[in-house]
Amino acid sequence: MMTHDPVELVPYDPQWPEAFRRIRDRLIVLLPQALSIDHIGSTSISGMSAKPLIDIDIVLPGRGHIEDATDVLLAEGYEPRGNRHDDEVWAFLSRGSVPRERVYLCPLGNGTHRNRLAFRDYLIVHPQAAAEYAALKRRLAAEFRMEGDHYTAHKREFVDTIVARALTGDD
């Protein structure tokens, strides 16, 4: 049975970028076929409160590489979390690491990966939008503390709006 952790936001930790680099360096060795390994999510945005979890997208040359990469991650102790949103992104969680890691395998050209980078990059260069997102996250974390799926779903409209702005170049 899968347990659901409470939605816990913590203040930005300046060690998160270094934690990502350490994880990336290990993943590069494990998955040399990776085209890119990108820090995504709130821990990738300086000053943003976040779940204490490093989110990482691993871009592979194509869908045919997913199975081999999955085998490597499973051998390293990552828990498979599936393709929950039917977007050709396969999630894995490493609970034993500090901070915890959630990695996603994405085939080249994946729209979810493109949108995640667009969202991250937009918030990095637009501090007002980042502040609005942080406030929304705090409110939703309080409202949906034991309902992570609802927490995530209620951020969707804001995220979609920012992604649309980022992809069209609107400020």
Phi, psi and chi 1 to 4 in degrees:
 res  aa     phi    psi   chi1   chi2   chi3   chi4
   1 MET       -  131.8 -179.1  167.2  121.9      -
   2 MET   -80.7  129.3 -171.3 -177.9  -50.0      -
   3 THR   -93.5  151.2   59.7      -      -      -
   4 HIS  -109.7  121.0  -64.1  -78.0      -      -
   5 ASP   -77.7  150.1  -64.3  -32.4      -      -
   6 PRO   -65.0  152.9    9.8  -13.1      -      -
   7 VAL   -74.8  111.4  176.5      -      -      -
   8 GLU  -122.5  116.7  172.3 -163.8   14.5      -
   9 LEU  -102.2  138.1  -62.1 -179.9      -      -
  10 VAL  -124.4  157.7  -61.4      -      -      -
  11 PRO   -61.0  155.8  -20.2   30.5      -      -
  12 TYR   -53.6  136.5  179.4   77.0      -      -
  13 ASP  -111.5  117.5 -176.3  -21.9      -      -
  14 PRO   -63.9   -7.9   15.6  -23.3      -      -
  15 GLN   -83.3  -12.0  -64.4  -58.7  -50.2      -
  16 TRP   -58.7  -43.5  -74.0  -23.1      -      -
  17 PRO   -60.7  -39.8  -24.8   35.0      -      -
  18 GLU   -67.6  -38.8  179.4   55.5   35.9      -
  19 ALA   -60.5  -43.0      -      -      -      -
  20 PHE   -60.3  -46.5  163.2   71.8      -      -
  21 ARG   -60.5  -40.2  -74.6 -171.9  -71.0  -83.3
  22 ARG   -63.2  -45.3 -170.1  174.6   58.8 -109.7
  23 ILE   -64.8  -45.2  -63.7  162.4      -      -
  24 ARG   -58.6  -44.3 -179.2 -163.1   59.1 -149.7
  25 ASP   -61.0  -37.4  -69.2  -11.7      -      -
  26 ARG   -70.6  -42.1 -178.6  173.8   44.8   81.8
  27 LEU   -66.9  -33.8  -69.8  169.8      -      -
  28 ILE   -60.2  -39.8  -73.0  170.0      -      -
  29 VAL   -68.8  -42.7  172.1      -      -      -
  30 LEU   -71.0  -33.8  -66.0  171.1      -      -
  31 LEU  -128.1   69.3  -59.8  167.6      -      -
  32 PRO   -63.2  -16.6   22.0  -30.0      -      -
  33 GLN   -77.4   -9.0   71.0  -85.8   35.1      -
  34 ALA   -61.4  133.7      -      -      -      -
  35 LEU   -83.8  -33.1  -59.8  175.2      -      -
  36 SER  -156.1  154.6   69.1      -      -      -
  37 ILE  -132.7  109.6  -61.1  176.1      -      -
  38 ASP  -115.8  135.0  -60.9  -62.6      -      -
  39 HIS   -78.8  120.3 -169.5 -175.9      -      -
  40 ILE  -124.8 -178.3   57.8  165.4      -      -
  41 GLY    77.3  179.3      -      -      -      -
  42 SER   -65.8  -27.9  -66.6      -      -      -
  43 THR   -68.6  -12.4   60.4      -      -      -
  44 SER   -89.8    0.0   68.5      -      -      -
  45 ILE  -113.7  110.5  -57.6  166.6      -      -
  46 SER   -53.9  129.7 -176.9      -      -      -
  47 GLY    88.0   -9.4      -      -      -      -
  48 MET   -82.7  130.0  178.5   70.6   64.1      -
  49 SER   -67.5  150.5   59.4      -      -      -
  50 ALA  -159.1  165.3      -      -      -      -
  51 LYS   -66.7  142.6  -63.9  177.4 -168.2  174.9
  52 PRO   -75.6   69.9   27.0  -31.8      -      -
  53 LEU  -149.5  122.9  175.3   73.9      -      -
  54 ILE   -86.5  117.3  -55.0  -65.8      -      -
  55 ASP   -95.2  133.1  -75.2  -53.7      -      -
  56 ILE  -138.0  130.1  -60.8  169.5      -      -
  57 ASP   -98.0  130.6  -86.8    0.2      -      -
  58 ILE  -111.9  114.8  -58.1  169.8      -      -
  59 VAL   -93.5  124.3  177.6      -      -      -
  60 LEU  -108.3  158.4  -61.0  169.5      -      -
  61 PRO   -58.8  -24.8  -24.4   33.3      -      -
  62 GLY  -176.2  174.6      -      -      -      -
  63 ARG   -61.7  -29.1 -169.8  165.3 -179.4 -166.4
  64 GLY   -63.3  -15.1      -      -      -      -
  65 HIS   -91.3   -9.1  -67.3  -97.3      -      -
  66 ILE   -63.1  -44.6  -60.4  -67.5      -      -
  67 GLU   -62.2  -46.3 -173.0  175.6  -19.8      -
  68 ASP   -64.2  -42.3  -72.3  -18.3      -      -
  69 ALA   -65.1  -37.2      -      -      -      -
  70 THR   -60.6  -45.6  -66.2      -      -      -
  71 ASP   -58.5  -40.6  -68.5  -17.4      -      -
  72 VAL   -64.7  -46.5  169.2      -      -      -
  73 LEU   -64.8  -40.4  -67.4  176.6      -      -
  74 LEU   -62.4  -40.9  -66.0  176.3      -      -
  75 ALA   -64.7  -25.3      -      -      -      -
  76 GLU   -88.3    2.5  -70.3  -64.2  -49.5      -
  77 GLY    92.7    8.0      -      -      -      -
  78 TYR   -72.8  140.7  -74.4   85.9      -      -
  79 GLU   -88.9  129.0  -62.0  175.1   11.8      -
  80 PRO   -70.5  134.4   24.2  -29.8      -      -
  81 ARG  -115.8    1.4  -52.9  -58.2  -85.2 -169.4
  82 GLY    85.4 -174.1      -      -      -      -
  83 ASN  -111.4   72.6  177.8    6.6      -      -
  84 ARG   -65.1  -28.2  -66.0  178.2   57.9 -160.2
  85 HIS  -112.2   13.6  -55.9  -70.3      -      -
  86 ASP    51.1   43.5 -164.1   29.7      -      -
  87 ASP  -118.5   20.8   57.4    0.3      -      -
  88 GLU    58.0   36.7  -65.9 -159.1  -21.9      -
  89 VAL  -125.6  121.0  172.7      -      -      -
  90 TRP  -105.8  125.9  -72.5  -95.5      -      -
  91 ALA  -100.3  148.2      -      -      -      -
  92 PHE  -142.4  142.9  -61.4   82.6      -      -
  93 LEU  -121.4  136.3 -176.4   64.7      -      -
  94 SER  -113.5  102.3  175.9      -      -      -
  95 ARG   -79.8  -23.3  -69.2 -177.4 -177.9  -88.1
  96 GLY   -78.3  -14.3      -      -      -      -
  97 SER   -88.1  157.5   60.0      -      -      -
  98 VAL  -127.7  117.3  177.0      -      -      -
  99 PRO   -68.4  165.0   26.0  -30.1      -      -
 100 ARG   -63.9  158.1  -67.5 -172.0  -49.5  160.5
 101 GLU  -125.1  140.5  -52.8  163.8   29.6      -
 102 ARG  -126.6  117.5 -174.4  168.5   41.2 -149.6
 103 VAL  -112.2  148.1  -62.4      -      -      -
 104 TYR  -124.6  129.9  -58.9   90.0      -      -
 105 LEU   -92.1  125.2  -60.4  177.3      -      -
 106 CYS  -129.3  130.1  -48.7      -      -      -
 107 PRO   -72.6  152.1   21.6  -26.3      -      -
 108 LEU   -51.5  137.1 -177.9   63.9      -      -
 109 GLY    84.5    7.8      -      -      -      -
 110 ASN   -67.2  130.3  179.4  -91.9      -      -
 111 GLY   -67.7  -35.5      -      -      -      -
 112 THR   -62.8  -43.9  -64.0      -      -      -
 113 HIS   -61.8  -46.4  172.9   67.5      -      -
 114 ARG   -56.3  -44.5  177.2 -156.5   63.9 -141.4
 115 ASN   -66.9  -38.5  -68.2  -10.0      -      -
 116 ARG   -62.8  -43.3  -72.5  173.8  172.9  167.7
 117 LEU   -65.8  -40.5  -66.7 -178.6      -      -
 118 ALA   -61.9  -44.0      -      -      -      -
 119 PHE   -63.0  -50.1 -177.5   73.8      -      -
 120 ARG   -56.9  -51.2  177.1 -161.0   68.4 -169.1
 121 ASP   -65.1  -36.2  -66.2  -11.4      -      -
 122 TYR   -64.0  -46.3 -171.2   93.7      -      -
 123 LEU   -66.0  -32.8  -68.3 -173.3      -      -
 124 ILE   -62.8  -39.5  -73.0  171.1      -      -
 125 VAL   -96.9   -1.7  -61.8      -      -      -
 126 HIS  -126.9   84.2  -66.0   89.5      -      -
 127 PRO   -59.7  -30.4   -3.8    5.0      -      -
 128 GLN   -66.8  -43.1 -178.4   58.3   40.6      -
 129 ALA   -64.6  -38.2      -      -      -      -
 130 ALA   -63.4  -40.5      -      -      -      -
 131 ALA   -65.5  -39.6      -      -      -      -
 132 GLU   -63.5  -41.1  -69.4  169.3   19.6      -
 133 TYR   -66.0  -42.3 -175.6   55.7      -      -
 134 ALA   -61.0  -42.3      -      -      -      -
 135 ALA   -65.1  -42.2      -      -      -      -
 136 LEU   -61.0  -45.1  173.4   64.4      -      -
 137 LYS   -60.4  -43.9  -73.5  172.6   35.9  149.5
 138 ARG   -61.6  -44.0  -75.8 -169.6  -59.1  -87.1
 139 ARG   -63.6  -45.7 -179.3  176.5   62.5   76.5
 140 LEU   -69.4  -35.3  -66.5  174.0      -      -
 141 ALA   -64.0  -36.9      -      -      -      -
 142 ALA   -70.5  -40.0      -      -      -      -
 143 GLU   -73.8  -36.8 -174.8  175.3  -12.8      -
 144 PHE  -120.3   43.6  -61.0  110.9      -      -
 145 ARG   -53.1  -39.5  177.8  162.4  165.4   66.7
 146 MET  -105.9   15.4  -63.4  -53.4  -65.7      -
 147 GLU  -131.6   74.2  -59.1  171.5   80.4      -
 148 GLY   -57.3  -36.2      -      -      -      -
 149 ASP   -65.4  -38.6  -72.0  -18.1      -      -
 150 HIS   -69.1  -39.7  -70.0  -38.2      -      -
 151 TYR   -54.9  -49.2  165.8   79.9      -      -
 152 THR   -67.1  -44.7  -60.0      -      -      -
 153 ALA   -61.6  -37.3      -      -      -      -
 154 HIS   -77.1   -8.9  -77.7   80.4      -      -
 155 LYS   -87.2  -15.1  -65.8 -172.4  -58.8 -179.4
 156 ARG   -54.2  -47.5  177.5   58.5   37.1 -145.3
 157 GLU   -61.4  -44.0 -177.1  178.8  -11.3      -
 158 PHE   -62.1  -48.3 -177.8   89.6      -      -
 159 VAL   -59.4  -47.0  170.4      -      -      -
 160 ASP   -60.5  -39.1  -72.2  -11.6      -      -
 161 THR   -63.5  -44.9  -62.0      -      -      -
 162 ILE   -66.3  -42.4  -65.3  -60.2      -      -
 163 VAL   -60.9  -43.6  167.5      -      -      -
 164 ALA   -60.7  -43.7      -      -      -      -
 165 ARG   -60.5  -46.1  -74.9 -177.7 -165.6  163.7
 166 ALA   -62.7  -42.2      -      -      -      -
 167 LEU   -75.2  -24.0  -65.5  176.9      -      -
 168 THR   -97.6   -6.5   60.6      -      -      -
 169 GLY    80.1   14.9      -      -      -      -
 170 ASP   -78.0  138.0  -69.4  -16.2      -      -
 171 ASP  -105.1      -  -75.6  -28.9      -      -
